[in-house]
Amino acid sequence: MKYMIMLYGSQQDYDAMTGQSESTWTPEDFGAMHAFMAKWNNDLVESGEFVDGQGLAAPVHTRRISLQNGVPVVTDGPYPETQEVLAGYTIVDCASFDRATEIAAQLTKTPHPADDDRVFYADIRPIVDGAGELL
């Protein structure tokens, strides 16, 4: 079955990664995080469970389409009411929801600065086809 593991971040995270804000993240911290993620992805490729994975551009490059009074309205991001947004995803094809959870749980070991005490999380959702059947 296929599952999407969704990773979250904020505009502040993107700004820190590009040096546009004060951050406790050092170049070494970013290097460790990128090395961890590369290994995590490569391990999934080697196990045959990797289907697809992509990072997403910063929230500042986002547009939201909403329907207001029957008319589509476009709003450019980022959105002040939204602290965290989808930052990237990985799709895995594995035996069970429990296995997808085990895979996502490995992300809790992603390196980050010791003084960054935010709660980092990922969501896992089964993927369904057009008829609502699990893939």
Sequence and secondary structure as in RCSB ss.txt:
>XXXX:A:sequence
MKYMIMLYGSQQDYDAMTGQSESTWTPEDFGAMHAFMAKWNNDLVESGEFVDGQGLAAPVHTRRISLQNGVPVVT
DGPYPETQEVLAGYTIVDCASFDRATEIAAQLTKTPHPADDDRVFYADIRPIVDGAGELL
>XXXX:A:secstr
 EEEEEEEE HHHHHHHTT S  S  HHHHHHHHHHHHHHHHHHHHHT EEEEEE   GGG EEEEEETTEEEEE
ES  TT S EEEEEEEEE S HHHHHHHHHGGGG    TT      EEEEE B TTS B 
